[in-house]
Amino acid sequence: MKTLRGLLLLALLLALSGCHTVLMSPSGDVALQQRNLIITSFVLMLLIVVPVIIASLVFAWRYRASNEKAHYDPDWDHSTIVELMIWSAPLLIIIALGAITWVSTHKLDPYRPLDRIAAGKVVPADVKPLEVDVVALDWKWLFIYPEQNIAVVNEMAAPVDRPIHFNLTAATVMNSFFIPALAGQIYAMPGMQTTLQAVINKPGDYWGMSANYSGAGFSYMNFTFHGMSDGDFDKWVAQAKSHSDTLDHATYVALEAPSEKNPVHYYGSVTPGLYQTILNRCVEPGPSCMNMLRMPGPGGNGGEASASSDSHAAMLMAHPQ
């Protein structure tokens, strides 16, 4: 049995040695700060957990039935020192965890613009974030670059050390956008917009995924995120623009149809305002279109009015300032 246990332990260690713990070794500053928060919280909790485990083992051994040398005091019922140790240490840990969580919750707010691109490196004043509009489809990801006027299915890229501003929505059901090496996951929901701020600090190819079950093709809803130099990113954009396909309303309707294992596809141009049309659910006219809401008129009668982008902003996912 000892030999069998040893072999099983060895097999487990060999299996785990191939794991790539990307969450513990991320390449983006936001994910790195989140990693540090996890480690800090874990260590603080161990300050309580480890002594309790050791004390439990020591007490069980010292006061076992066969140990007649252990001091027996049946009338003992209170010790101020023990009470202080039991309550003060956990209380201090909770206060520390609460303070760290409070600060980190605001500092790592996905809606908050980045104030640094890496430890000790603030965002340059002349650097504009790269805008990327993300649409979760069944079962693929659509990335629209409004500044570059391109769109790509199941692939995205960004320059190293340049802030990225993601705007996210979904076509049908709620989904979750997650690039473990870049930043934490954030949900994408139909008719609503969420925001994620991030930056990649090392060149490379990183795995992106859907982290929320969304149906039959969920397992294949993955994509590749490329961290590139400025020059390589310009080449990637030029490659995408070289494709003659245009992402317009009709093309999007066809793309929106459920499909699995979609290959990477580039669109060399995008119809202006398409993302807002998708966000407002107005690709196909109908009662779900948020730009044509029935609003009470001056006399109290219902009437259709076109909602401006400002009025629609109130219906997007609210975010406390």
C-alpha positions in Angstrom: 0.0 0.0 0.0 2.8 2.4 0.8 4.4 1.7 -2.6 1.0 2.3 -4.3 0.5 5.6 -2.5 4.0 6.7 -3.5 3.3 5.9 -7.2 0.0 7.7 -7.1 1.6 10.8 -5.5 4.4 10.7 -8.1 1.9 10.4 -11.0 -0.1 13.4 -9.5 3.1 15.5 -9.3 4.0 14.7 -12.9 0.5 15.5 -14.1 0.5 18.9 -12.3 4.0 19.8 -13.6 2.5 20.3 -17.0 -0.1 22.9 -15.8 0.4 26.5 -16.9 -0.9 28.6 -14.1 -1.5 31.7 -16.2 -3.5 33.3 -13.3 -0.3 33.2 -11.2 2.0 34.5 -14.0 0.0 37.0 -16.0 1.4 39.3 -18.7 -0.9 42.2 -18.1 -0.6 44.8 -15.3 -4.3 44.6 -14.2 -4.1 40.8 -14.0 -0.8 41.1 -12.2 -2.3 43.4 -9.5 -5.2 40.9 -9.2 -2.7 38.1 -8.7 -1.0 40.1 -6.0 -4.3 40.7 -4.3 -5.0 36.9 -4.3 -1.6 36.1 -2.8 -1.8 38.8 -0.2 -5.3 37.7 0.9 -4.2 34.1 1.0 -1.1 34.8 3.1 -3.2 36.9 5.6 -5.7 34.1 6.0 -2.9 31.5 6.5 -1.8 33.6 9.5 -4.9 32.3 11.2 -5.4 28.9 9.5 -1.9 27.5 10.0 -1.7 28.2 13.8 -5.2 26.8 14.3 -4.3 23.6 12.4 -1.0 23.3 14.4 -2.8 24.0 17.7 -5.5 21.4 16.9 -2.8 18.7 16.3 -0.8 19.7 19.4 -3.8 19.7 21.6 -5.0 16.4 20.3 -1.6 14.8 20.9 -0.9 16.5 24.3 -4.3 15.7 25.8 -4.8 12.3 24.5 -6.3 9.7 26.8 -3.1 7.8 27.2 -1.0 10.8 28.3 -1.3 10.7 32.0 1.3 13.5 32.4 -1.0 16.1 30.9 -2.3 18.6 33.4 -6.0 18.0 34.1 -8.0 21.0 35.3 -11.8 20.2 35.3 -12.7 23.6 36.9 -11.0 25.7 34.3 -13.5 27.9 32.4 -11.9 31.2 31.5 -8.6 32.8 30.5 -8.3 36.5 29.5 -5.1 35.9 27.6 -6.6 33.0 25.6 -9.7 35.1 24.9 -7.6 38.0 23.6 -5.6 35.6 21.4 -8.7 34.0 20.0 -10.5 37.2 19.1 -7.9 39.9 18.6 -5.9 38.1 15.9 -8.8 37.2 13.6 -10.2 40.7 14.1 -6.9 42.3 13.0 -6.8 40.0 10.0 -10.4 40.9 9.0 -9.6 44.6 9.4 -6.5 44.2 7.1 -8.5 42.2 4.5 -11.3 44.7 4.6 -8.9 47.7 4.0 -7.1 45.9 1.2 -10.3 44.8 -0.4 -11.8 48.3 -0.2 -8.7 50.0 -1.8 -8.3 47.3 -4.5 -12.0 47.3 -5.4 -11.8 50.9 -6.4 -8.2 50.7 -7.9 -9.0 47.7 -10.1 -12.5 48.9 -11.1 -12.9 47.7 -14.7 -14.6 51.0 -15.6 -11.8 53.2 -14.2 -9.2 54.4 -16.7 -5.8 53.1 -16.1 -3.3 55.4 -14.3 -0.3 53.1 -15.0 0.8 50.6 -17.6 3.1 48.7 -15.2 4.6 49.1 -11.8 6.4 52.4 -11.6 5.3 53.4 -15.1 2.4 55.9 -15.4 0.3 56.1 -18.6 2.0 58.7 -20.9 -0.2 61.8 -21.3 0.0 61.6 -25.1 -1.1 58.0 -25.3 -4.7 57.3 -26.3 -6.3 54.0 -25.3 -7.0 51.5 -28.1 -10.8 51.3 -28.5 -12.2 47.7 -29.0 -15.9 47.0 -29.3 -16.6 43.4 -28.4 -19.8 41.5 -29.3 -20.5 38.0 -27.8 -22.2 35.9 -30.5 -23.4 32.3 -30.6 -20.7 30.9 -30.4 -17.9 33.2 -31.4 -16.5 36.6 -30.6 -16.6 39.7 -32.8 -14.1 42.4 -32.3 -14.6 45.8 -33.9 -11.8 48.4 -34.0 -13.6 51.8 -34.7 -10.4 53.8 -35.0 -8.8 51.3 -37.5 -12.2 50.6 -39.2 -11.8 46.8 -39.2 -13.5 43.8 -37.5 -12.2 40.4 -36.8 -14.0 37.1 -35.7 -12.2 35.0 -33.0 -9.0 37.0 -33.0 -7.8 40.2 -31.6 -4.5 42.1 -31.1 -3.2 45.1 -29.2 0.2 46.9 -28.9 2.3 46.2 -25.8 2.1 48.9 -23.1 -0.8 50.7 -24.6 -4.1 50.9 -22.6 -7.0 49.1 -24.0 -10.6 50.3 -23.6 -13.1 47.5 -24.2 -16.8 48.1 -24.8 -18.7 44.9 -24.5 -22.2 43.7 -25.3 -23.9 40.5 -26.4 -26.3 39.5 -29.3 -28.5 37.0 -27.5 -27.6 35.7 -24.0 -25.3 36.8 -21.2 -21.7 35.8 -21.7 -18.4 36.4 -20.0 -15.3 37.8 -21.6 -12.1 36.5 -20.1 -8.4 36.7 -21.1 -6.7 35.3 -18.0 -3.3 36.8 -18.9 -4.7 40.3 -19.4 -7.4 41.1 -16.8 -10.3 39.6 -14.9 -13.5 38.5 -16.6 -16.4 40.8 -17.2 -19.9 40.0 -18.4 -21.4 40.9 -21.8 -25.2 41.2 -21.9 -27.7 42.0 -24.7 -29.0 45.5 -24.8 -26.4 46.6 -22.2 -22.8 47.7 -22.3 -20.0 46.9 -19.9 -16.5 48.3 -19.9 -13.1 46.9 -19.2 -9.7 48.7 -19.0 -6.6 46.7 -19.4 -3.0 46.6 -20.8 -0.7 43.9 -22.0 3.0 44.2 -21.1 4.7 41.3 -22.9 4.5 40.3 -26.5 2.9 36.9 -27.1 -0.2 34.9 -28.0 -2.7 34.5 -25.2 -5.8 32.5 -24.8 -9.2 34.2 -24.6 -12.4 32.4 -23.7 -16.0 32.6 -22.7 -16.3 32.0 -19.0 -20.1 31.7 -18.8 -22.1 28.8 -20.2 -24.1 29.9 -23.2 -25.3 26.8 -25.0 -24.2 24.0 -27.2 -21.2 25.7 -28.8 -19.8 27.2 -25.6 -16.8 24.8 -25.5 -15.5 26.2 -28.8 -16.1 29.9 -27.9 -12.4 30.7 -27.7 -10.0 33.1 -29.4 -6.4 34.2 -29.6 -5.2 37.6 -28.2 -2.0 38.8 -29.7 0.3 41.2 -27.7 2.4 43.0 -30.3 4.9 45.8 -30.8 3.5 48.9 -32.4 5.0 47.9 -35.8 3.6 44.4 -35.7 0.2 45.7 -34.7 0.2 48.1 -37.7 1.1 45.1 -39.9 -1.8 43.1 -38.4 -4.2 46.0 -39.0 -2.9 46.3 -42.6 -3.5 42.6 -43.1 -7.0 42.9 -41.9 -7.7 45.9 -44.1 -6.4 44.0 -47.1 -9.5 41.8 -47.0 -12.4 43.0 -49.2 -15.2 41.9 -46.9 -17.3 44.6 -45.3 -19.1 44.1 -42.0 -22.4 45.8 -42.7 -25.9 45.1 -41.4 -26.7 42.2 -43.8 -23.3 40.6 -43.1 -23.8 40.9 -39.4 -27.2 39.3 -39.5 -25.7 36.3 -41.3 -22.8 36.2 -38.8 -25.1 36.4 -35.8 -26.7 33.0 -36.7 -25.5 30.3 -34.2 -22.4 28.4 -35.5 -19.6 26.5 -33.9 -15.8 26.3 -34.5 -15.7 29.4 -36.6 -12.3 30.2 -38.1 -10.7 33.6 -37.9 -12.2 36.0 -40.3 -11.2 39.5 -41.2 -13.4 42.4 -42.4 -11.5 45.2 -44.1 -14.1 47.8 -43.3 -17.1 48.3 -41.0 -20.3 50.2 -41.6 -20.2 53.3 -39.3 -22.2 53.1 -36.2 -22.7 49.3 -36.5 -21.7 48.6 -32.9 -24.2 51.1 -31.5 -26.9 49.5 -33.7 -26.0 46.1 -32.3 -25.9 47.5 -28.8 -29.4 49.1 -29.2 -30.7 45.8 -30.8 -31.6 47.7 -33.9 -29.9 45.6 -36.6 -33.3 44.4 -37.6 -36.2 46.9 -37.0 -38.7 45.6 -34.4 -40.1 46.1 -30.9 -36.7 45.2 -29.3 -35.0 48.2 -30.9 -34.1 50.7 -28.2 -33.9 53.6 -30.6 -37.7 53.4 -31.2 -39.2 53.5 -27.7 -42.8 54.2 -27.0 -42.7 57.3 -24.9 -45.6 59.4 -23.5 -46.2 62.5 -25.5 -47.1 66.0 -24.1 -50.7 65.0 -23.9 -50.1 61.7 -22.1 -50.6 59.7 -25.3 -48.0 57.1 -26.3 -45.9 57.8 -29.3 -42.8 56.6 -30.8 -39.7 58.7 -30.5 -36.2 58.1 -31.5 -34.0 57.8 -28.4 -30.7 59.8 -28.6 -27.4 58.3 -27.5 -27.6 60.4 -24.4 -31.0 59.0 -23.4 -29.8 55.5 -24.2 -26.8 55.9 -21.9 -29.2 55.9 -19.0 -30.4 52.4 -20.0 -26.9 50.9 -20.2 -25.5 49.1 -17.3 -25.3 51.7 -14.5 -21.9 52.2 -12.9 -21.4 54.1 -9.6 -19.1 57.0 -9.9 
